[in-house]
Amino acid sequence: MLKLTKIQRILSGLKHKTFICAAILEGFFVLTASAQSQISYSGSPTYTLVERTDLLRYDNNKYTGLMSREVRSFITPISQKNGYLYEGNFFVDEKTQRSATSVASGIHDSILSVFRIGNDGVLTMVEDHGYPSFRSFPSYPAHKISIGERWQAKAERAVDPLNKGIVTKMPIYVEYTYTGDEVFNGEEVYRLSAQWATRYGMGSGTSYIDWGGDRELQKATGVHKASILVSKASGAALVVRDSVDETFVYADGNQIRMKGTINLFTEYPPSVDRDRILPALRRFAMINEEEEEKLKVVPGKAVVKEDDTVLVAMAEIPKEENLLPQSEIYDDNLSDLLPSNNNWEAFTDELPELPKKNDIAITVDQTPAGLRLTIQDLQFEANSANLLPGEQKRLDSIAAVLKEAGQSQFLIEGHTARVGQEEGEMELSLSRAHAIAEELSKRGIQPGRFICKGSGGKKPVADNSTQEGRARNRRVEITILE
């Protein structure tokens, strides 16, 4: 049976569409609006994090320019076990990028991040490439708070001031204050303030070094003052504005000062109009009529039928590791779904699996991140990202479908069979994802809407010991992010 508290969380998300966004700051605690104001950790489905940085840079006290950067991410839960395990696909927009390919084509490369948020709200990185840069921030006390109250909590920040590709982690000790209530974009919010000092290196009362970070970074000092808006309805941290002034000292004697703002907030990708995209999938024989009906029920959204039955589909996260999410459907009368009904009970049924193959070897399924199109057994030249001419028809069909997705972004993930060196497979799978993105952009889709990712042979769907299994593993997946 489904507990009432979970239904209330679902309905809160449907009403406000903000119940997931406290996870933007990787410490998803829920600050309830009840009399007890109890703070409790809760997992969340897919969400989007945006980090915008505008910092004035001074090298050895000489102004050298403005560093503007925007980091975006699409983060999806991939398993549930002692909390939630998340996989994030981050990409960076800035005036100077290391990737010449991204600059030339406008296509983004994904920066992978895998992290776990435990039941206690603590974030632990599993695969760390520098994002998210703020971790376990903000945090709230486990008791009722009142205006003017202060508390302290530990968090972590990841930095790479010189954009060297070497991430250094620094512990931070944050002092928070609940400063008042207000309305933000029509929503009632709590306003919090936060401040902390940057302290990194040895000596002068500081004794912390990240030996896995940049060995050339000798010392860091500075101050941060942040304002935070937290939704009263959902407990979500909607906006964080951090004013920063800090200095980094390197082994060669250079001092780099950064002064400006770092803004953190959530944005939601535009909802996919399934009344447009599902008929397009049928038109090009990617789904049939039965599959179309199943895909009309969108995870996290309510569908009211003619008999007043309400369907709320959620992407259920498996308890075991390395399993693909299943879908569940919660079905009952609309009046019984109201949070005030404390006797509400529901039943669940797994949605049947979609067929694995069709005439054009493209399957469609629902994932927590959105609709996913899997292109099976793509025909590339051996050990190359050069597509063979026979793939043009499939690409024409896919482009026609994606054009019905409004302004959504697309995650293109390449996969190989695991038959060679892992590093080579990763490079090849990323190159093939880029090749598909470039072909689709030639067909009229803006290149900036693509995020490319290579997973090599790490995510097989079939047995690599057989020729048929290897053919299934050589695939490209396109997810319409929503």
LOPALO-967380 format. One record per residue (C-alpha): x, y, z; residue in one letter. Coordinates in pm, whole numbers. Last residue first. Layout:
<px = X | py = Y | pz = Z | code = A>
...
This chain:
<px = 1134 | py = 1673 | pz = -1956 | code = E>
<px = 1445 | py = 1563 | pz = -2146 | code = L>
<px = 1374 | py = 1394 | pz = -2479 | code = I>
<px = 1616 | py = 1103 | pz = -2445 | code = T>
<px = 1809 | py = 981 | pz = -2749 | code = I>
<px = 1981 | py = 643 | pz = -2707 | code = E>
<px = 2249 | py = 519 | pz = -2946 | code = V>
<px = 2321 | py = 150 | pz = -2989 | code = R>
<px = 2594 | py = -109 | pz = -3015 | code = R>
<px = 2472 | py = -325 | pz = -2725 | code = N>
<px = 2210 | py = -488 | pz = -2945 | code = R>
<px = 2475 | py = -588 | pz = -3201 | code = A>
<px = 2695 | py = -729 | pz = -2924 | code = R>
<px = 2406 | py = -947 | pz = -2808 | code = G>
<px = 2340 | py = -1079 | pz = -3158 | code = E>
<px = 2709 | py = -1167 | pz = -3205 | code = Q>
<px = 2717 | py = -1349 | pz = -2873 | code = T>
<px = 2957 | py = -1312 | pz = -2579 | code = S>
<px = 2848 | py = -952 | pz = -2517 | code = N>
<px = 2518 | py = -1069 | pz = -2367 | code = D>
<px = 2250 | py = -800 | pz = -2391 | code = A>
<px = 2153 | py = -460 | pz = -2253 | code = V>
<px = 2510 | py = -350 | pz = -2180 | code = P>
<px = 2568 | py = -30 | pz = -1983 | code = K>
<px = 2945 | py = 10 | pz = -1931 | code = K>
<px = 3040 | py = -72 | pz = -2291 | code = G>
<px = 3129 | py = 282 | pz = -2386 | code = G>
<px = 2915 | py = 533 | pz = -2197 | code = S>
<px = 2963 | py = 835 | pz = -2422 | code = G>
<px = 2752 | py = 1145 | pz = -2368 | code = K>
<px = 2627 | py = 1420 | pz = -2595 | code = C>
<px = 2395 | py = 1702 | pz = -2491 | code = I>
<px = 2197 | py = 1837 | pz = -2786 | code = F>
<px = 1978 | py = 2150 | pz = -2783 | code = R>
<px = 2270 | py = 2375 | pz = -2883 | code = G>
<px = 2280 | py = 2201 | pz = -3222 | code = P>
<px = 1946 | py = 2357 | pz = -3327 | code = Q>
<px = 1738 | py = 2096 | pz = -3509 | code = I>
<px = 1698 | py = 2147 | pz = -3887 | code = G>
<px = 1805 | py = 1822 | pz = -4052 | code = R>
<px = 2174 | py = 1913 | pz = -4044 | code = K>
<px = 2133 | py = 1930 | pz = -3665 | code = S>
<px = 2017 | py = 1567 | pz = -3672 | code = L>
<px = 2333 | py = 1459 | pz = -3854 | code = E>
<px = 2552 | py = 1653 | pz = -3611 | code = E>
<px = 2376 | py = 1500 | pz = -3311 | code = A>
<px = 2416 | py = 1149 | pz = -3456 | code = I>
<px = 2788 | py = 1204 | pz = -3518 | code = A>
<px = 2831 | py = 1347 | pz = -3169 | code = H>
<px = 2681 | py = 1032 | pz = -3016 | code = A>
<px = 2918 | py = 831 | pz = -3235 | code = R>
<px = 3216 | py = 1028 | pz = -3110 | code = S>
<px = 3104 | py = 973 | pz = -2750 | code = L>
<px = 3076 | py = 596 | pz = -2808 | code = S>
<px = 3419 | py = 588 | pz = -2974 | code = L>
<px = 3587 | py = 778 | pz = -2692 | code = E>
<px = 3433 | py = 554 | pz = -2426 | code = M>
<px = 3522 | py = 239 | pz = -2621 | code = E>
<px = 3883 | py = 354 | pz = -2655 | code = G>
<px = 3911 | py = 415 | pz = -2282 | code = E>
<px = 3754 | py = 77 | pz = -2201 | code = E>
<px = 3992 | py = -117 | pz = -2426 | code = Q>
<px = 3819 | py = -368 | pz = -2650 | code = G>
<px = 3516 | py = -597 | pz = -2673 | code = V>
<px = 3254 | py = -434 | pz = -2454 | code = R>
<px = 2986 | py = -361 | pz = -2712 | code = A>
<px = 2943 | py = 10 | pz = -2765 | code = T>
<px = 2704 | py = 275 | pz = -2635 | code = H>
<px = 2636 | py = 637 | pz = -2732 | code = G>
<px = 2413 | py = 866 | pz = -2529 | code = E>
<px = 2227 | py = 1155 | pz = -2688 | code = I>
<px = 2051 | py = 1375 | pz = -2431 | code = L>
<px = 1800 | py = 1600 | pz = -2603 | code = F>
<px = 1678 | py = 1942 | pz = -2499 | code = Q>
<px = 1315 | py = 2045 | pz = -2520 | code = S>
<px = 1220 | py = 2350 | pz = -2727 | code = Q>
<px = 904 | py = 2202 | pz = -2881 | code = G>
<px = 923 | py = 1823 | pz = -2901 | code = A>
<px = 756 | py = 1791 | pz = -3245 | code = E>
<px = 1088 | py = 1859 | pz = -3419 | code = K>
<px = 1220 | py = 1552 | pz = -3240 | code = L>
<px = 983 | py = 1329 | pz = -3438 | code = V>
<px = 1089 | py = 1461 | pz = -3780 | code = A>
<px = 1454 | py = 1429 | pz = -3680 | code = A>
<px = 1399 | py = 1066 | pz = -3584 | code = I>
<px = 1237 | py = 984 | pz = -3920 | code = S>
<px = 1515 | py = 1148 | pz = -4123 | code = D>
<px = 1774 | py = 969 | pz = -3908 | code = L>
<px = 1612 | py = 635 | pz = -3981 | code = R>
<px = 1613 | py = 707 | pz = -4353 | code = K>
<px = 1978 | py = 818 | pz = -4355 | code = Q>
<px = 2110 | py = 503 | pz = -4185 | code = E>
<px = 2180 | py = 313 | pz = -4508 | code = G>
<px = 2457 | py = 558 | pz = -4605 | code = P>
<px = 2699 | py = 421 | pz = -4340 | code = L>
<px = 2774 | py = 647 | pz = -4047 | code = L>
<px = 3133 | py = 749 | pz = -3977 | code = N>
<px = 3201 | py = 730 | pz = -3602 | code = A>
<px = 3466 | py = 462 | pz = -3655 | code = S>
<px = 3580 | py = 129 | pz = -3513 | code = N>
<px = 3420 | py = -46 | pz = -3814 | code = A>
<px = 3218 | py = 194 | pz = -4027 | code = E>
<px = 2891 | py = 270 | pz = -3856 | code = F>
<px = 2557 | py = 91 | pz = -3895 | code = Q>
<px = 2349 | py = 138 | pz = -3583 | code = L>
<px = 2233 | py = -187 | pz = -3426 | code = D>
<px = 1945 | py = -40 | pz = -3229 | code = Q>
<px = 1836 | py = 321 | pz = -3211 | code = I>
<px = 1680 | py = 367 | pz = -2867 | code = T>
<px = 1433 | py = 654 | pz = -2833 | code = L>
<px = 1383 | py = 765 | pz = -2472 | code = R>
<px = 1087 | py = 967 | pz = -2345 | code = L>
<px = 1178 | py = 1162 | pz = -2031 | code = G>
<px = 1435 | py = 1178 | pz = -1751 | code = A>
<px = 1257 | py = 928 | pz = -1524 | code = P>
<px = 1244 | py = 690 | pz = -1822 | code = T>
<px = 956 | py = 610 | pz = -2057 | code = Q>
<px = 1019 | py = 382 | pz = -2352 | code = D>
<px = 1055 | py = 396 | pz = -2729 | code = V>
<px = 1221 | py = 134 | pz = -2948 | code = T>
<px = 1388 | py = 183 | pz = -3285 | code = I>
<px = 1482 | py = -114 | pz = -3502 | code = A>
<px = 1295 | py = 8 | pz = -3811 | code = I>
<px = 1050 | py = -281 | pz = -3823 | code = D>
<px = 999 | py = -298 | pz = -3450 | code = N>
<px = 1183 | py = -445 | pz = -3154 | code = K>
<px = 1169 | py = -474 | pz = -2777 | code = K>
<px = 794 | py = -456 | pz = -2734 | code = P>
<px = 688 | py = -232 | pz = -2445 | code = L>
<px = 687 | py = -378 | pz = -2097 | code = E>
<px = 355 | py = -394 | pz = -1916 | code = P>
<px = 292 | py = -118 | pz = -1660 | code = L>
<px = 338 | py = -245 | pz = -1308 | code = E>
<px = 26 | py = -237 | pz = -1094 | code = D>
<px = -19 | py = -43 | pz = -773 | code = T>
<px = -301 | py = -20 | pz = -522 | code = F>
<px = -405 | py = 281 | pz = -322 | code = A>
<px = -523 | py = 367 | pz = 27 | code = E>
<px = -671 | py = 691 | pz = 160 | code = W>
<px = -782 | py = 692 | pz = 523 | code = N>
<px = -624 | py = 1027 | pz = 609 | code = N>
<px = -832 | py = 1216 | pz = 355 | code = N>
<px = -706 | py = 1572 | pz = 395 | code = S>
<px = -437 | py = 1514 | pz = 128 | code = P>
<px = -706 | py = 1485 | pz = -141 | code = L>
<px = -666 | py = 1166 | pz = -344 | code = L>
<px = -1002 | py = 1025 | pz = -234 | code = D>
<px = -1187 | py = 1303 | pz = -413 | code = S>
<px = -1018 | py = 1211 | pz = -743 | code = L>
<px = -1115 | py = 844 | pz = -728 | code = N>
<px = -834 | py = 590 | pz = -736 | code = D>
<px = -543 | py = 468 | pz = -949 | code = D>
<px = -170 | py = 481 | pz = -882 | code = Y>
<px = 42 | py = 361 | pz = -1173 | code = I>
<px = 391 | py = 229 | pz = -1144 | code = E>
<px = 675 | py = 253 | pz = -1393 | code = S>
<px = 1000 | py = 60 | pz = -1373 | code = Q>
<px = 1344 | py = 217 | pz = -1349 | code = P>
<px = 1638 | py = 26 | pz = -1503 | code = L>
<px = 1840 | py = -179 | pz = -1260 | code = L>
<px = 2202 | py = -113 | pz = -1170 | code = N>
<px = 2159 | py = -118 | pz = -791 | code = E>
<px = 1867 | py = -278 | pz = -611 | code = E>
<px = 1573 | py = -89 | pz = -465 | code = K>
<px = 1448 | py = 14 | pz = -806 | code = P>
<px = 1332 | py = 372 | pz = -859 | code = I>
<px = 964 | py = 399 | pz = -948 | code = E>
<px = 891 | py = 648 | pz = -1224 | code = A>
<px = 554 | py = 781 | pz = -1114 | code = M>
<px = 221 | py = 771 | pz = -1294 | code = A>
<px = -76 | py = 947 | pz = -1138 | code = V>
<px = -408 | py = 831 | pz = -1279 | code = L>
<px = -724 | py = 999 | pz = -1159 | code = V>
<px = -1065 | py = 844 | pz = -1212 | code = T>
<px = -1332 | py = 1105 | pz = -1270 | code = D>
<px = -1524 | py = 868 | pz = -1502 | code = D>
<px = -1404 | py = 1063 | pz = -1807 | code = E>
<px = -1039 | py = 1018 | pz = -1709 | code = K>
<px = -824 | py = 1267 | pz = -1520 | code = V>
<px = -448 | py = 1237 | pz = -1592 | code = V>
<px = -217 | py = 1360 | pz = -1319 | code = A>
<px = 151 | py = 1429 | pz = -1372 | code = K>
<px = 462 | py = 1290 | pz = -1204 | code = G>
<px = 534 | py = 1030 | pz = -1471 | code = P>
<px = 332 | py = 1099 | pz = -1788 | code = V>
<px = 43 | py = 872 | pz = -1885 | code = V>
<px = 18 | py = 914 | pz = -2263 | code = K>
<px = 294 | py = 655 | pz = -2304 | code = L>
<px = 59 | py = 367 | pz = -2233 | code = K>
<px = -193 | py = 480 | pz = -2494 | code = E>
<px = 80 | py = 517 | pz = -2756 | code = E>
<px = 202 | py = 165 | pz = -2687 | code = E>
<px = -138 | py = 22 | pz = -2777 | code = E>
<px = -159 | py = 226 | pz = -3096 | code = E>
<px = 185 | py = 118 | pz = -3219 | code = N>
<px = 525 | py = 272 | pz = -3160 | code = I>
<px = 827 | py = 356 | pz = -3376 | code = M>
<px = 633 | py = 314 | pz = -3698 | code = A>
<px = 711 | py = 660 | pz = -3837 | code = F>
<px = 352 | py = 780 | pz = -3806 | code = R>
<px = 326 | py = 620 | pz = -3463 | code = R>
<px = 615 | py = 824 | pz = -3326 | code = L>
<px = 463 | py = 1135 | pz = -3484 | code = A>
<px = 129 | py = 1054 | pz = -3322 | code = P>
<px = 314 | py = 1039 | pz = -2987 | code = L>
<px = 496 | py = 1371 | pz = -3040 | code = I>
<px = 202 | py = 1599 | pz = -3097 | code = R>
<px = -46 | py = 1498 | pz = -2827 | code = D>
<px = 261 | py = 1428 | pz = -2618 | code = R>
<px = 337 | py = 1798 | pz = -2594 | code = D>
<px = 666 | py = 1779 | pz = -2405 | code = V>
<px = 673 | py = 2003 | pz = -2101 | code = S>
<px = 930 | py = 2279 | pz = -2124 | code = P>
<px = 1247 | py = 2206 | pz = -1928 | code = P>
<px = 1225 | py = 2311 | pz = -1566 | code = Y>
<px = 1458 | py = 2562 | pz = -1411 | code = E>
<px = 1619 | py = 2544 | pz = -1072 | code = T>
<px = 1840 | py = 2793 | pz = -901 | code = F>
<px = 2199 | py = 2872 | pz = -803 | code = L>
<px = 2357 | py = 3213 | pz = -848 | code = N>
<px = 2728 | py = 3279 | pz = -793 | code = I>
<px = 2819 | py = 3646 | pz = -759 | code = T>
<px = 3128 | py = 3867 | pz = -777 | code = G>
<px = 3491 | py = 3872 | pz = -674 | code = K>
<px = 3764 | py = 3625 | pz = -771 | code = M>
<px = 4127 | py = 3691 | pz = -673 | code = R>
<px = 4410 | py = 3487 | pz = -824 | code = I>
<px = 4748 | py = 3509 | pz = -654 | code = Q>
<px = 5057 | py = 3380 | pz = -834 | code = N>
<px = 5348 | py = 3270 | pz = -615 | code = G>
<px = 5450 | py = 2967 | pz = -822 | code = D>
<px = 5289 | py = 2737 | pz = -563 | code = A>
<px = 4949 | py = 2896 | pz = -608 | code = Y>
<px = 4743 | py = 3137 | pz = -393 | code = V>
<px = 4366 | py = 3158 | pz = -437 | code = F>
<px = 4176 | py = 3468 | pz = -322 | code = T>
<px = 3810 | py = 3508 | pz = -232 | code = E>
<px = 3523 | py = 3756 | pz = -258 | code = D>
<px = 3180 | py = 3598 | pz = -298 | code = V>
<px = 2818 | py = 3711 | pz = -305 | code = S>
<px = 2600 | py = 3397 | pz = -320 | code = D>
<px = 2243 | py = 3415 | pz = -451 | code = R>
<px = 2043 | py = 3098 | pz = -386 | code = V>
<px = 1702 | py = 3046 | pz = -545 | code = V>
<px = 1421 | py = 2791 | pz = -515 | code = L>
<px = 1535 | py = 2582 | pz = -218 | code = A>
<px = 1242 | py = 2341 | pz = -200 | code = A>
<px = 1047 | py = 2287 | pz = 122 | code = G>
<px = 737 | py = 2215 | pz = -83 | code = S>
<px = 467 | py = 2464 | pz = 9 | code = A>
<px = 684 | py = 2702 | pz = 210 | code = K>
<px = 930 | py = 2730 | pz = -78 | code = S>
<px = 1281 | py = 2822 | pz = 35 | code = V>
<px = 1454 | py = 3142 | pz = -79 | code = L>
<px = 1825 | py = 3167 | pz = 6 | code = I>
<px = 2051 | py = 3470 | pz = 47 | code = S>
<px = 2427 | py = 3420 | pz = 50 | code = A>
<px = 2736 | py = 3585 | pz = 197 | code = K>
<px = 3072 | py = 3429 | pz = 118 | code = H>
<px = 3414 | py = 3532 | pz = 246 | code = V>
<px = 3774 | py = 3471 | pz = 145 | code = G>
<px = 4088 | py = 3264 | pz = 178 | code = T>
<px = 4255 | py = 2997 | pz = -33 | code = A>
<px = 4604 | py = 2847 | pz = 0 | code = K>
<px = 4857 | py = 2626 | pz = -174 | code = Q>
<px = 4690 | py = 2532 | pz = -500 | code = L>
<px = 4967 | py = 2363 | pz = -700 | code = E>
<px = 4866 | py = 2018 | pz = -576 | code = R>
<px = 4525 | py = 2059 | pz = -745 | code = D>
<px = 4296 | py = 1805 | pz = -581 | code = G>
<px = 4340 | py = 1447 | pz = -461 | code = G>
<px = 4553 | py = 1561 | pz = -169 | code = W>
<px = 4275 | py = 1796 | pz = -59 | code = D>
<px = 4456 | py = 2001 | pz = 204 | code = I>
<px = 4316 | py = 2124 | pz = 536 | code = Y>
<px = 4497 | py = 2286 | pz = 825 | code = S>
<px = 4390 | py = 2645 | pz = 873 | code = T>
<px = 4474 | py = 2848 | pz = 1184 | code = G>
<px = 4727 | py = 3064 | pz = 1004 | code = S>
<px = 4902 | py = 2752 | pz = 868 | code = G>
<px = 4823 | py = 2495 | pz = 599 | code = M>
<px = 4579 | py = 2530 | pz = 313 | code = G>
<px = 4211 | py = 2619 | pz = 271 | code = Y>
<px = 3978 | py = 2856 | pz = 455 | code = R>
<px = 3692 | py = 3024 | pz = 268 | code = T>
<px = 3466 | py = 3185 | pz = 529 | code = A>
<px = 3094 | py = 3128 | pz = 566 | code = W>
<px = 2764 | py = 3311 | pz = 546 | code = Q>
<px = 2400 | py = 3220 | pz = 505 | code = A>
<px = 2074 | py = 3414 | pz = 496 | code = S>
<px = 1731 | py = 3257 | pz = 487 | code = L>
<px = 1405 | py = 3382 | pz = 337 | code = R>
<px = 1106 | py = 3151 | pz = 371 | code = Y>
<px = 877 | py = 3145 | pz = 73 | code = V>
<px = 516 | py = 3202 | pz = -31 | code = E>
<px = 474 | py = 3163 | pz = -407 | code = E>
<px = 356 | py = 3428 | pz = -654 | code = G>
<px = 697 | py = 3461 | pz = -818 | code = N>
<px = 854 | py = 3503 | pz = -472 | code = F>
<px = 638 | py = 3604 | pz = -174 | code = V>
<px = 790 | py = 3684 | pz = 165 | code = E>
<px = 883 | py = 3540 | pz = 503 | code = D>
<px = 1165 | py = 3630 | pz = 743 | code = G>
<px = 1533 | py = 3617 | pz = 839 | code = T>
<px = 1598 | py = 3252 | pz = 925 | code = Y>
<px = 1974 | py = 3266 | pz = 982 | code = T>
<px = 2238 | py = 3020 | pz = 862 | code = Y>
<px = 2605 | py = 2981 | pz = 957 | code = E>
<px = 2796 | py = 2762 | pz = 714 | code = V>
<px = 3110 | py = 2560 | pz = 778 | code = Y>
<px = 3283 | py = 2484 | pz = 449 | code = I>
<px = 3499 | py = 2187 | pz = 353 | code = P>
<px = 3709 | py = 2238 | pz = 37 | code = M>
<px = 3731 | py = 2003 | pz = -261 | code = K>
<px = 3981 | py = 2069 | pz = -539 | code = T>
<px = 3892 | py = 1978 | pz = -896 | code = V>
<px = 4163 | py = 1948 | pz = -1162 | code = I>
<px = 4033 | py = 2028 | pz = -1512 | code = G>
<px = 4262 | py = 2328 | pz = -1533 | code = K>
<px = 3982 | py = 2585 | pz = -1526 | code = N>
<px = 4203 | py = 2825 | pz = -1329 | code = L>
<px = 3967 | py = 2850 | pz = -1032 | code = P>
<px = 3877 | py = 2479 | pz = -1019 | code = D>
<px = 3656 | py = 2454 | pz = -711 | code = V>
<px = 3439 | py = 2194 | pz = -532 | code = A>
<px = 3248 | py = 2309 | pz = -224 | code = R>
<px = 3151 | py = 2106 | pz = 81 | code = E>
<px = 2897 | py = 2139 | pz = 362 | code = A>
<px = 2894 | py = 2151 | pz = 743 | code = K>
<px = 2605 | py = 2301 | pz = 936 | code = A>
<px = 2539 | py = 2593 | pz = 1171 | code = Q>
<px = 2222 | py = 2737 | pz = 1318 | code = W>
<px = 2060 | py = 3076 | pz = 1373 | code = R>
<px = 1710 | py = 3184 | pz = 1477 | code = E>
<px = 1593 | py = 3534 | pz = 1382 | code = G>
<px = 1249 | py = 3426 | pz = 1266 | code = I>
<px = 1150 | py = 3097 | pz = 1428 | code = S>
<px = 1260 | py = 2739 | pz = 1373 | code = I>
<px = 1101 | py = 2415 | pz = 1481 | code = K>
<px = 1353 | py = 2137 | pz = 1519 | code = H>
<px = 1571 | py = 1921 | pz = 1295 | code = A>
<px = 1791 | py = 2210 | pz = 1181 | code = P>
<px = 1823 | py = 2302 | pz = 812 | code = Y>
<px = 2084 | py = 2243 | pz = 544 | code = S>
<px = 2172 | py = 2441 | pz = 230 | code = P>
<px = 2398 | py = 2300 | pz = 99 | code = F>
<px = 2491 | py = 1932 | pz = 122 | code = S>
<px = 2722 | py = 1985 | pz = -177 | code = R>
<px = 2797 | py = 2299 | pz = -378 | code = F>
<px = 3002 | py = 2247 | pz = -697 | code = S>
<px = 2769 | py = 1986 | pz = -843 | code = P>
<px = 2982 | py = 1906 | pz = -1029 | code = Y>
<px = 3359 | py = 1880 | pz = -1010 | code = G>
<px = 3419 | py = 1558 | pz = -1201 | code = H>
<px = 3325 | py = 1322 | pz = -917 | code = D>
<px = 3198 | py = 968 | pz = -957 | code = E>
<px = 3055 | py = 832 | pz = -632 | code = V>
<px = 3012 | py = 1160 | pz = -441 | code = M>
<px = 2847 | py = 1138 | pz = -102 | code = T>
<px = 2568 | py = 1379 | pz = -6 | code = L>
<px = 2437 | py = 1367 | pz = 350 | code = V>
<px = 2059 | py = 1402 | pz = 384 | code = G>
<px = 2027 | py = 1146 | pz = 667 | code = D>
<px = 1849 | py = 902 | pz = 436 | code = N>
<px = 2153 | py = 917 | pz = 215 | code = G>
<px = 2205 | py = 1133 | pz = -93 | code = I>
<px = 2425 | py = 942 | pz = -335 | code = R>
<px = 2630 | py = 1088 | pz = -617 | code = F>
<px = 2717 | py = 1025 | pz = -980 | code = V>
<px = 2840 | py = 1310 | pz = -1200 | code = S>
<px = 2912 | py = 1289 | pz = -1571 | code = L>
<px = 3017 | py = 1593 | pz = -1773 | code = I>
<px = 2806 | py = 1583 | pz = -2091 | code = S>
<px = 2943 | py = 1736 | pz = -2409 | code = D>
<px = 2739 | py = 2017 | pz = -2562 | code = H>
<px = 2679 | py = 2067 | pz = -2934 | code = I>
<px = 2749 | py = 2420 | pz = -3059 | code = G>
<px = 2950 | py = 2267 | pz = -3342 | code = S>
<px = 3280 | py = 2456 | pz = -3331 | code = A>
<px = 3280 | py = 2548 | pz = -2962 | code = V>
<px = 3177 | py = 2199 | pz = -2851 | code = S>
<px = 3442 | py = 2036 | pz = -3068 | code = T>
<px = 3711 | py = 2277 | pz = -2944 | code = A>
<px = 3647 | py = 2150 | pz = -2591 | code = S>
<px = 3843 | py = 2360 | pz = -2342 | code = R>
<px = 3577 | py = 2628 | pz = -2335 | code = Q>
<px = 3628 | py = 3003 | pz = -2319 | code = T>
<px = 3320 | py = 3224 | pz = -2332 | code = K>
<px = 3122 | py = 2991 | pz = -2109 | code = E>
<px = 2845 | py = 2732 | pz = -2136 | code = D>
<px = 2913 | py = 2418 | pz = -1935 | code = V>
<px = 2736 | py = 2082 | pz = -1936 | code = F>
<px = 2626 | py = 1857 | pz = -1655 | code = F>
<px = 2467 | py = 1513 | pz = -1690 | code = N>
<px = 2382 | py = 1387 | pz = -1343 | code = G>
<px = 2329 | py = 1034 | pz = -1218 | code = E>
<px = 2165 | py = 1001 | pz = -880 | code = Y>
<px = 2165 | py = 731 | pz = -610 | code = L>
<px = 1888 | py = 779 | pz = -359 | code = Y>
<px = 1865 | py = 697 | pz = 10 | code = G>
<px = 1967 | py = 374 | pz = 181 | code = N>
<px = 1901 | py = 197 | pz = -150 | code = K>
<px = 1707 | py = 366 | pz = -428 | code = Q>
<px = 1844 | py = 352 | pz = -781 | code = S>
<px = 1896 | py = 562 | pz = -1092 | code = I>
<px = 1766 | py = 900 | pz = -978 | code = P>
<px = 1799 | py = 1154 | pz = -1261 | code = T>
<px = 1986 | py = 1484 | pz = -1287 | code = I>
<px = 1977 | py = 1715 | pz = -1586 | code = F>
<px = 2243 | py = 1980 | pz = -1552 | code = S>
<px = 2332 | py = 2333 | pz = -1646 | code = R>
<px = 2651 | py = 2527 | pz = -1577 | code = V>
<px = 2667 | py = 2890 | pz = -1683 | code = E>
<px = 2992 | py = 3080 | pz = -1689 | code = R>
<px = 3105 | py = 3439 | pz = -1690 | code = S>
<px = 3461 | py = 3523 | pz = -1592 | code = M>
<px = 3514 | py = 3897 | pz = -1624 | code = L>
<px = 3860 | py = 4033 | pz = -1702 | code = G>
<px = 4226 | py = 4066 | pz = -1606 | code = T>
<px = 4223 | py = 4320 | pz = -1322 | code = Y>
<px = 4569 | py = 4340 | pz = -1165 | code = K>
<px = 4607 | py = 4251 | pz = -795 | code = N>
<px = 4837 | py = 3955 | pz = -869 | code = N>
<px = 4583 | py = 3827 | pz = -1125 | code = D>
<px = 4241 | py = 3985 | pz = -1064 | code = Y>
<px = 3924 | py = 3820 | pz = -1191 | code = R>
<px = 3575 | py = 3970 | pz = -1172 | code = L>
<px = 3322 | py = 3692 | pz = -1124 | code = L>
<px = 2985 | py = 3622 | pz = -1284 | code = D>
<px = 2876 | py = 3263 | pz = -1219 | code = T>
<px = 2546 | py = 3103 | pz = -1311 | code = R>
<px = 2461 | py = 2759 | pz = -1171 | code = E>
<px = 2150 | py = 2587 | pz = -1305 | code = V>
<px = 2015 | py = 2260 | pz = -1166 | code = L>
<px = 1740 | py = 2057 | pz = -1329 | code = T>
<px = 1540 | py = 1780 | pz = -1167 | code = Y>
<px = 1454 | py = 1413 | pz = -1212 | code = T>
<px = 1268 | py = 1248 | pz = -927 | code = P>
<px = 1320 | py = 1333 | pz = -562 | code = S>
<px = 1440 | py = 1182 | pz = -236 | code = G>
<px = 1324 | py = 1312 | pz = 99 | code = S>
<px = 1513 | py = 1424 | pz = 410 | code = Y>
<px = 1318 | py = 1555 | pz = 705 | code = S>
<px = 1283 | py = 1892 | pz = 875 | code = I>
<px = 995 | py = 1929 | pz = 1119 | code = Q>
<px = 815 | py = 2262 | pz = 1125 | code = S>
<px = 607 | py = 2136 | pz = 1421 | code = Q>
<px = 316 | py = 2365 | pz = 1337 | code = A>
<px = 320 | py = 2240 | pz = 978 | code = S>
<px = 481 | py = 2427 | pz = 687 | code = A>
<px = 736 | py = 2156 | pz = 626 | code = T>
<px = 1104 | py = 2217 | pz = 563 | code = L>
<px = 1198 | py = 1921 | pz = 343 | code = V>
<px = 1568 | py = 1841 | pz = 321 | code = F>
<px = 1720 | py = 1768 | pz = -21 | code = F>
<px = 2091 | py = 1822 | pz = 40 | code = G>
<px = 2225 | py = 1836 | pz = -312 | code = E>
<px = 2171 | py = 2205 | pz = -378 | code = L>
<px = 1941 | py = 2141 | pz = -667 | code = I>
<px = 1773 | py = 1873 | pz = -453 | code = A>
<px = 1543 | py = 2141 | pz = -316 | code = A>
<px = 1397 | py = 2134 | pz = -667 | code = C>
<px = 1181 | py = 1828 | pz = -654 | code = I>
<px = 870 | py = 1964 | pz = -486 | code = F>
<px = 871 | py = 2260 | pz = -721 | code = T>
<px = 602 | py = 2162 | pz = -969 | code = K>
<px = 355 | py = 2350 | pz = -749 | code = H>
<px = 34 | py = 2152 | pz = -786 | code = K>
<px = 173 | py = 1828 | pz = -924 | code = L>
<px = 464 | py = 1831 | pz = -682 | code = G>
<px = 237 | py = 1886 | pz = -385 | code = S>
<px = 17 | py = 1605 | pz = -512 | code = L>
<px = 309 | py = 1362 | pz = -520 | code = I>
<px = 429 | py = 1466 | pz = -173 | code = R>
<px = 79 | py = 1424 | pz = -34 | code = Q>
<px = 63 | py = 1082 | pz = -197 | code = I>
<px = 390 | py = 986 | pz = -28 | code = K>
<px = 265 | py = 1098 | pz = 311 | code = T>
<px = -52 | py = 896 | pz = 262 | code = L>
<px = 142 | py = 571 | pz = 245 | code = K>
<px = 108 | py = 355 | pz = -65 | code = L>
<px = 0 | py = 0 | pz = 0 | code = M>
